[in-house]
Amino acid sequence: MELTPEERKKIYEEEKARLGASEKPKDIDLTPGEKRRIYEEEKARLEALNKPKKLELTPEERKRIYEEEKARLGASEKPKEIELSAEEKIRIYEEEKIRLGALKKAKRRAIVSEILAPQTLFLILLIGALIWGAVAQIRLSNCENSCSATKSSLTTTQADLSKVNAGLASTQANLTATQTDLTNTKAALVSADANVDYLQGQLTNLQNQLDQVKVSQGQLTNLQNQLNQANAELSLYHQTGITVYSGIQPPFTDMAGAPVLLVRNPAAHDPSWSELENFILADKTDSNYYTVPTYTCANYAEDVYNHAEGAGIKAIYVNIFFQGTTIGHALDAFVTTDRGLIYIDCGGLRQGEAGPSDSDTTVSVKPGTAYVPQLIVSQDGWYYSSMGIVATVQLYW
């Protein structure tokens, strides 16, 4: 019996599911007797399917239906033979067809079960093992051929590598010689660079010395000009009754006999008028009481001088004498960058004396003129009168 392609595929899928995905079922080989028997059974089944039989009732069914019909119609009327409608016949035909299909499937499963008996399964496994062995043998043969070719290629490559090693050894020797020459050349360059650096250093030192000489020459010229100007100013001051002293302590004492001691700051600078004004107004020396003989004008001027120098502001201690008397007076002066020489008098009040709340003043000091202090901060109703005519002025830097 020959199976259709659809039947063969279906049987193959069912067998594959039963055996598992790892084992592929083989095509079914039947003996001539089995094929003949299956063919006859299939032929009879197909004939029965193509020619469904006429519906026949059993004697028991006929009797039961007769009795039911007789009871329905009554004893006086004989029931007729049962006739089925066309729809009933079609329905019964379809039900019979489904039943026969189920029988066909069951019979096919039985056939497959008989075919795939343990002996057949063993035979299939044996054939698979033989096929696998043949494939493995072929792969082994191919591998041996590939290994032989690889071995031959490796031998050729080894020969080429030997040649390359020989060339590399020669190149290494040349490289060593070149490296030696390069080292010698580098040493020579280092020595030359050292000489260049030394000469460059010498040249730089000479240039610096030359620049210093030029600077020193310029400074010397400036100092000479300043000295000439200072001499001219000193000459003018001496002619006008003003004397300037630098770097010495004033030879004066306060009324209690304590010497005036100035503390100079070499880093002090000449202030602007704004900077000087802010400093004087913030300084509280003028708030000290004028007390004879322990704290008088010499003490006020000394404290303002030392406070200014401590704050980095260059100050001048000033001592003046008035005409017609031997009594002197002390104050301070500052050289501002925008208003020139400014005289400051910060003398305070005696205890209990009425006066301005801030007695810081500026004053014009010139021999032959009146000494009249002016309040830096004007206060209504307060002013100073002349203390006398200035005779001489002494300035101590």
CORPEJO-V849398 format. One record per residue. N is the residue number from 1. RES is the residue in one letter. PSI is psi as a letter, one per 30 degrees, with the letter a starting at -180 (999 if undefined). Layout:
# CORPEJO-V849398
n=(N | N)
res=(RES | RES)
psi=(PSI | PSI)
This chain:
# CORPEJO-V849398
n=(1 | 2 | 3 | 4 | 5 | 6 | 7 | 8 | 9 | 10 | 11 | 12 | 13 | 14 | 15 | 16 | 17 | 18 | 19 | 20 | 21 | 22 | 23 | 24 | 25 | 26 | 27 | 28 | 29 | 30 | 31 | 32 | 33 | 34 | 35 | 36 | 37 | 38 | 39 | 40 | 41 | 42 | 43 | 44 | 45 | 46 | 47 | 48 | 49 | 50 | 51 | 52 | 53 | 54 | 55 | 56 | 57 | 58 | 59 | 60 | 61 | 62 | 63 | 64 | 65 | 66 | 67 | 68 | 69 | 70 | 71 | 72 | 73 | 74 | 75 | 76 | 77 | 78 | 79 | 80 | 81 | 82 | 83 | 84 | 85 | 86 | 87 | 88 | 89 | 90 | 91 | 92 | 93 | 94 | 95 | 96 | 97 | 98 | 99 | 100 | 101 | 102 | 103 | 104 | 105 | 106 | 107 | 108 | 109 | 110 | 111 | 112 | 113 | 114 | 115 | 116 | 117 | 118 | 119 | 120 | 121 | 122 | 123 | 124 | 125 | 126 | 127 | 128 | 129 | 130 | 131 | 132 | 133 | 134 | 135 | 136 | 137 | 138 | 139 | 140 | 141 | 142 | 143 | 144 | 145 | 146 | 147 | 148 | 149 | 150 | 151 | 152 | 153 | 154 | 155 | 156 | 157 | 158 | 159 | 160 | 161 | 162 | 163 | 164 | 165 | 166 | 167 | 168 | 169 | 170 | 171 | 172 | 173 | 174 | 175 | 176 | 177 | 178 | 179 | 180 | 181 | 182 | 183 | 184 | 185 | 186 | 187 | 188 | 189 | 190 | 191 | 192 | 193 | 194 | 195 | 196 | 197 | 198 | 199 | 200 | 201 | 202 | 203 | 204 | 205 | 206 | 207 | 208 | 209 | 210 | 211 | 212 | 213 | 214 | 215 | 216 | 217 | 218 | 219 | 220 | 221 | 222 | 223 | 224 | 225 | 226 | 227 | 228 | 229 | 230 | 231 | 232 | 233 | 234 | 235 | 236 | 237 | 238 | 239 | 240 | 241 | 242 | 243 | 244 | 245 | 246 | 247 | 248 | 249 | 250 | 251 | 252 | 253 | 254 | 255 | 256 | 257 | 258 | 259 | 260 | 261 | 262 | 263 | 264 | 265 | 266 | 267 | 268 | 269 | 270 | 271 | 272 | 273 | 274 | 275 | 276 | 277 | 278 | 279 | 280 | 281 | 282 | 283 | 284 | 285 | 286 | 287 | 288 | 289 | 290 | 291 | 292 | 293 | 294 | 295 | 296 | 297 | 298 | 299 | 300 | 301 | 302 | 303 | 304 | 305 | 306 | 307 | 308 | 309 | 310 | 311 | 312 | 313 | 314 | 315 | 316 | 317 | 318 | 319 | 320 | 321 | 322 | 323 | 324 | 325 | 326 | 327 | 328 | 329 | 330 | 331 | 332 | 333 | 334 | 335 | 336 | 337 | 338 | 339 | 340 | 341 | 342 | 343 | 344 | 345 | 346 | 347 | 348 | 349 | 350 | 351 | 352 | 353 | 354 | 355 | 356 | 357 | 358 | 359 | 360 | 361 | 362 | 363 | 364 | 365 | 366 | 367 | 368 | 369 | 370 | 371 | 372 | 373 | 374 | 375 | 376 | 377 | 378 | 379 | 380 | 381 | 382 | 383 | 384 | 385 | 386 | 387 | 388 | 389 | 390 | 391 | 392 | 393 | 394 | 395 | 396 | 397)
res=(M | E | L | T | P | E | E | R | K | K | I | Y | E | E | E | K | A | R | L | G | A | S | E | K | P | K | D | I | D | L | T | P | G | E | K | R | R | I | Y | E | E | E | K | A | R | L | E | A | L | N | K | P | K | K | L | E | L | T | P | E | E | R | K | R | I | Y | E | E | E | K | A | R | L | G | A | S | E | K | P | K | E | I | E | L | S | A | E | E | K | I | R | I | Y | E | E | E | K | I | R | L | G | A | L | K | K | A | K | R | R | A | I | V | S | E | I | L | A | P | Q | T | L | F | L | I | L | L | I | G | A | L | I | W | G | A | V | A | Q | I | R | L | S | N | C | E | N | S | C | S | A | T | K | S | S | L | T | T | T | Q | A | D | L | S | K | V | N | A | G | L | A | S | T | Q | A | N | L | T | A | T | Q | T | D | L | T | N | T | K | A | A | L | V | S | A | D | A | N | V | D | Y | L | Q | G | Q | L | T | N | L | Q | N | Q | L | D | Q | V | K | V | S | Q | G | Q | L | T | N | L | Q | N | Q | L | N | Q | A | N | A | E | L | S | L | Y | H | Q | T | G | I | T | V | Y | S | G | I | Q | P | P | F | T | D | M | A | G | A | P | V | L | L | V | R | N | P | A | A | H | D | P | S | W | S | E | L | E | N | F | I | L | A | D | K | T | D | S | N | Y | Y | T | V | P | T | Y | T | C | A | N | Y | A | E | D | V | Y | N | H | A | E | G | A | G | I | K | A | I | Y | V | N | I | F | F | Q | G | T | T | I | G | H | A | L | D | A | F | V | T | T | D | R | G | L | I | Y | I | D | C | G | G | L | R | Q | G | E | A | G | P | S | D | S | D | T | T | V | S | V | K | P | G | T | A | Y | V | P | Q | L | I | V | S | Q | D | G | W | Y | Y | S | S | M | G | I | V | A | T | V | Q | L | Y | W)
psi=(k | k | k | l | e | e | e | e | e | e | e | e | e | e | e | e | e | e | f | l | f | f | k | k | k | l | k | k | j | l | l | e | e | e | e | e | e | e | e | e | e | e | e | e | e | e | e | e | e | f | i | k | l | k | k | k | k | l | e | e | e | e | e | e | e | e | e | e | e | e | e | e | f | l | f | f | k | k | k | l | k | k | k | k | l | e | e | e | e | e | e | e | e | e | e | e | e | e | e | e | e | e | e | e | e | e | e | e | e | e | e | e | e | e | e | h | l | e | e | e | e | e | e | e | e | e | e | e | e | e | e | e | e | e | e | e | e | e | e | e | e | e | e | e | e | e | e | e | e | e | e | e | e | e | e | e | e | e | e | e | e | e | e | e | e | e | e | e | e | e | e | e | e | e | e | e | e | e | e | e | e | e | e | e | e | e | e | e | e | e | e | e | e | e | e | e | e | e | e | e | e | e | e | e | e | e | e | e | e | e | e | e | e | e | e | e | e | e | e | e | e | e | e | e | e | e | e | e | e | e | e | e | e | e | e | e | e | e | f | g | g | k | k | k | k | k | g | l | k | k | h | l | l | a | f | f | g | k | l | k | j | k | j | k | j | f | g | l | l | k | l | l | e | e | e | e | e | e | e | e | e | f | k | g | e | f | f | k | k | j | j | k | g | f | j | a | e | e | e | e | e | e | e | e | e | e | e | e | e | f | g | g | k | k | l | k | k | k | k | l | k | l | k | g | l | g | k | l | k | k | a | l | l | k | j | l | f | f | g | b | k | k | k | k | j | g | k | a | l | l | k | f | k | k | a | l | f | j | g | k | l | l | k | k | j | k | k | g | l | k | j | j | k | k | k | e | j | k | k | k | f | k | l | k | l | k | f | a | k | k | e | l | k | k | k | j | 999)
